[in-house]
């Protein structure tokens, strides 16, 4: 396999509506089979594309005077095919979302404002963690990102998922970072086919692009007593033990139709237990503010969509 990969990116940090720091990086790599020649070469066209995508994001960063905002924009080329990637990470009171310029102002409304999620709410302990869980706002996609997506990236064995649930990786671009055509992947059964890299010094790896979960005639019965998950601070998948860990940033406990805020907590369960705990789902896939996914030290943006989903206690 032989191809030329080039990239230029701009990375900015904003706080209180003001620019704190800005970095530009650029370079290209020539791949010839197992040999890679990389050089820090400046491509003016790609730099212009990356810079152009920053302007609408900067306007949003200036408006968010109560937030810490990171803007990342990149333009890349594989042989003659070019494409752009961009992301806005917005953090308020220790809770963050990852979004784009088109959805930023809508998504920031999901962030809790009062009381502070750092010290507000009751702790989820004992009886609370033994309640069924309703995954709202597309947050089930993060659970599936770890339990299905990362397991697929590592080539782990198939499990007996509900027949009514599909979990696909659906790229929204035609050519990957190795110059190969992208295609939809069934993450319940196969490794992602799309190869991605963060920079010109990285090796392209099979990675998720946009995880979309769908339900097809799933059972649905909403428990009167439950935990509602709204936002997730982060997740991890341990490939040796197949253990999934989710840091829950914003959740509530519901009893008698009354919701009470829970303080941040962690859910930790083996992948097999998560699959067995899935009980039902409803509606079309909801867009969850995207996930910045780190693997082998490479951070890439992964889109996330899932319906409302119910699991047994984890």
KEFI-181175 format. One line per 8 residues: their letters; for each residue z negated, y, x negated of C-alpha. Coordinates in Angstrom, 1 decimal. Layout:
BEGIN
a> Z,Y,X; ...
//
This chain:
BEGIN
xxxxxxxx> 0.0,0.0,0.0; 1.0,3.4,-1.4; 0.3,6.8,0.1; -0.8,10.4,-0.6; -3.9,11.7,1.1; -4.8,15.4,1.0; -7.7,17.3,2.6; -9.2,20.8,2.8
xxxxxxxx> -12.4,21.6,4.6; -14.8,24.5,5.3; -18.5,23.9,6.0; -20.7,26.7,7.2; -24.4,27.0,8.1; -25.5,29.7,10.6; -29.0,30.7,11.7; -30.0,33.3,14.2
xxxxxxxx> -26.3,34.3,14.8; -25.8,35.1,11.1; -23.9,33.2,8.3; -26.3,31.6,5.8; -23.9,29.8,3.5; -20.3,28.7,3.3; -18.5,26.1,1.2; -14.9,25.1,0.8
xxxxxxxx> -13.7,21.8,-0.6; -10.2,20.4,-1.2; -8.3,17.7,-3.1; -5.8,14.9,-2.9; -5.6,11.3,-3.9; -2.7,9.1,-4.7; -3.2,5.4,-3.6; -1.2,2.6,-5.3
xxxxxxxx> -2.6,-0.7,-4.1; -6.0,-1.0,-5.6; -5.6,2.1,-7.9; -6.6,5.6,-6.8; -5.9,8.8,-8.7; -7.9,11.7,-7.2; -7.7,15.4,-8.2; -9.3,18.6,-6.9
xxxxxxxx> -6.0,20.2,-5.9; -5.8,23.1,-3.6; -3.4,22.9,-0.7; -2.9,26.3,0.9; -1.4,25.0,4.1; -4.3,22.7,4.8; -6.8,25.4,3.9; -5.1,27.8,6.4
xxxxxxxx> -5.3,25.1,9.1; -9.0,24.5,8.4; -9.8,28.2,8.3; -7.9,28.8,11.6; -10.0,26.2,13.4; -13.2,28.0,12.2; -12.7,31.3,14.0; -13.5,30.1,17.6
xxxxxxxx> -16.5,28.2,16.3; -17.8,31.2,14.5; -17.7,33.2,17.7; -19.9,30.6,19.3; -22.3,30.6,16.3; -22.7,34.4,16.6; -23.8,34.0,20.2; -26.4,31.3,19.5
xxxxxxxx> -29.1,33.6,18.1; -31.9,31.1,18.9; -30.2,28.2,17.2; -29.3,26.7,13.8; -25.6,25.9,13.7; -23.5,24.0,11.3; -19.7,24.3,11.5; -17.4,21.8,9.8
xxxxxxxx> -13.6,22.0,10.0; -11.1,20.0,8.0; -7.3,19.6,7.9; -5.8,16.4,6.3; -2.5,15.0,5.5; -1.4,11.4,4.9; 2.1,11.5,3.4; 3.8,13.9,5.9
xxxxxxxx> 1.4,13.5,8.9; -1.2,16.2,9.4; -4.2,16.4,11.7; -7.4,18.4,12.1; -11.0,17.5,12.7; -13.9,19.9,13.6; -17.4,19.8,14.8; -20.3,22.1,15.7
xxxxxxxx> -23.9,20.9,15.3; -26.3,23.0,17.3; -30.1,22.6,16.8; -32.8,24.3,18.9; -36.5,23.4,18.6; -35.7,20.3,16.5; -33.2,18.8,19.0; -29.5,18.9,18.2
xxxxxxxx> -26.2,18.1,19.7; -22.7,17.7,18.2; -19.9,19.2,20.0; -16.6,21.2,19.8; -15.6,24.8,20.5; -14.3,23.9,24.0; -17.6,22.3,25.1; -20.2,24.0,23.0
xxxxxxxx> -21.6,26.4,25.6; -21.7,23.7,28.3; -23.4,21.2,25.9; -26.0,23.6,24.6; -27.4,23.8,28.2; -28.5,20.2,27.8; -31.0,21.1,25.1; -34.5,21.5,26.4
xxxxxxxx> -36.0,24.9,25.9; -39.6,24.8,27.3; -41.9,23.3,26.6; -40.9,22.6,23.0; -39.9,18.9,22.6; -41.8,18.9,19.4; -45.2,19.3,21.0; -44.6,19.2,24.8
xxxxxxxx> -44.9,16.4,27.2; -47.0,13.2,27.2; -46.6,10.4,24.7; -44.6,7.4,25.8; -47.0,4.6,25.1; -48.3,1.4,26.8; -47.1,1.2,30.3; -44.4,3.9,29.9
xxxxxxxx> -42.4,1.9,27.4; -42.5,-1.2,29.6; -40.5,0.6,32.3; -36.7,0.1,32.9; -34.6,2.8,31.3; -31.9,4.9,32.9; -29.4,6.2,30.2; -28.2,9.6,31.5
xxxxxxxx> -25.6,12.1,30.3; -23.5,9.4,28.6; -26.4,8.5,26.3; -25.8,4.8,26.7; -22.8,5.4,24.3; -25.3,6.0,21.5; -27.1,2.7,22.2; -23.7,0.9,22.3
xxxxxxxx> -22.5,2.8,19.2; -25.3,1.1,17.3; -25.5,-2.3,19.0; -21.7,-2.9,19.4; -19.9,-0.4,17.2; -21.8,-0.8,13.9; -22.1,-4.6,14.5; -18.3,-4.6,14.8
xxxxxxxx> -17.8,-2.6,11.7; -19.9,-5.2,9.8; -18.0,-8.1,11.4; -21.1,-9.6,13.0; -20.9,-12.4,15.5; -19.9,-12.0,19.2; -22.7,-11.9,21.7; -22.6,-12.6,25.5
xxxxxxxx> -22.2,-9.1,26.8; -22.0,-8.4,30.6; -18.5,-9.3,31.9; -18.4,-6.0,33.8; -18.8,-3.9,30.6; -16.1,-2.9,28.2; -16.8,-1.1,24.9; -13.6,0.1,23.2
xxxxxxxx> -12.8,2.3,20.2; -10.0,4.6,21.4; -8.5,6.8,18.7; -7.1,10.2,19.8; -4.8,10.4,16.8; -1.8,8.3,15.8; -2.1,7.8,12.0; -5.3,6.9,10.1
xxxxxxxx> -6.4,8.0,6.7; -4.5,5.1,5.1; -1.3,6.1,6.8; -1.4,3.2,9.3; -0.9,3.4,13.0; -4.1,3.5,15.1; -4.8,1.3,18.1; -7.5,0.5,20.6
xxxxxxxx> -10.2,-2.0,19.5; -12.5,-4.1,21.7; -15.8,-3.5,19.9; -17.5,-6.4,21.6; -15.1,-8.8,19.8; -13.4,-7.2,16.8; -13.8,-4.7,13.9; -12.3,-1.2,14.3
xxxxxxxx> -8.7,-1.1,13.1; -8.8,2.6,12.1; -9.6,3.5,8.5; -11.4,6.8,7.9; -12.8,8.8,5.0; -14.9,11.9,4.7; -13.2,13.3,1.6; -10.5,12.7,-1.0
xxxxxxxx> -13.1,11.0,-3.3; -14.1,8.4,-0.7; -12.7,5.0,0.0; -11.3,4.7,3.6; -13.4,2.3,5.7; -12.9,0.7,9.1; -14.8,3.2,11.3; -15.2,4.1,15.0
xxxxxxxx> -13.3,7.1,16.2; -14.1,7.5,20.0; -16.4,4.9,21.6; -15.7,4.7,25.4; -17.8,2.3,27.5; -16.6,1.5,31.1; -18.1,-0.4,33.9; -16.0,-2.5,36.3
xxxxxxxx> -17.8,-3.5,39.5; -21.2,-3.5,37.8; -24.4,-4.1,39.8; -26.4,-0.9,40.5; -30.0,-0.5,41.7; -31.9,2.6,40.5; -35.6,1.7,39.8; -38.1,4.1,41.4
xxxxxxxx> -40.3,3.9,38.3; -38.4,4.3,35.1; -37.7,6.3,31.9; -34.8,8.6,32.0; -33.1,9.2,28.6; -31.4,12.6,28.3; -30.8,13.3,24.6; -31.0,11.2,21.4
xxxxxxxx> -31.9,12.7,18.0; -30.3,9.8,16.0; -29.9,6.1,15.6; -29.6,3.4,13.0; -28.4,-0.1,12.7; -29.8,-2.4,10.0; -27.0,-4.9,9.2; -29.3,-7.5,7.6
xxxxxxxx> -31.7,-7.8,10.5; -29.3,-6.5,13.2; -32.1,-4.2,14.3; -31.3,-1.0,16.3; -33.5,2.0,16.1; -33.0,5.1,18.4; -35.0,8.3,18.1; -35.4,9.7,21.6
xxxxxxxx> -35.5,13.5,21.6; -35.6,14.3,25.3; -36.7,11.9,28.0; -38.9,11.8,31.1; -40.9,9.3,33.0; -40.2,9.1,36.7; -42.7,7.9,39.3; -42.6,8.6,43.0
xxxxxxxx> -39.7,10.8,42.6; -41.6,13.1,40.2; -40.3,13.4,36.6; -42.7,14.2,33.7; -41.5,15.1,30.2; -42.2,12.6,27.5; -42.8,13.6,23.9; -40.3,12.3,21.4
xxxxxxxx> -40.5,8.6,20.6; -38.6,5.7,19.1; -37.0,2.6,20.6; -36.5,-0.3,18.3; -35.1,-3.6,19.3; -32.8,-6.4,17.9; -29.2,-6.3,18.9; -29.5,-9.5,20.9
xxxxxxxx> -32.3,-8.1,23.0; -30.4,-5.0,23.8; -27.4,-7.0,25.0; -29.7,-9.2,27.2; -31.4,-6.1,28.6; -28.3,-4.5,30.1; -28.7,-4.7,33.9; -26.3,-2.3,35.6
xxxxxxxx> -24.1,0.8,35.5; -22.4,3.3,37.8; -19.6,5.8,37.7; -17.0,6.9,35.2; -17.7,7.4,31.5; -19.6,10.6,30.9; -19.0,12.6,27.7; -22.1,12.6,25.5
xxxxxxxx> -22.2,15.3,22.8; -20.6,13.4,19.9; -22.3,11.5,17.1; -22.2,12.3,13.4; -22.1,8.8,12.0; -23.1,8.0,8.4; -22.1,4.8,6.6; -21.8,4.2,2.9
xxxxxxxx> -22.7,7.9,2.4; -19.7,9.1,4.5; -20.3,11.2,7.5; -17.6,11.2,10.3; -17.6,12.4,13.8; -17.4,9.8,16.5; -16.7,10.7,20.2; -19.0,9.1,22.7
xxxxxxxx> -18.5,8.3,26.5; -20.4,5.9,28.8; -21.4,5.6,32.4; -24.9,5.8,33.8; -26.5,2.6,32.6; -29.7,0.8,33.3; -31.5,-1.5,30.9; -34.7,-3.5,31.1
xx> -37.6,-2.2,28.9; -36.8,-2.2,25.2
//
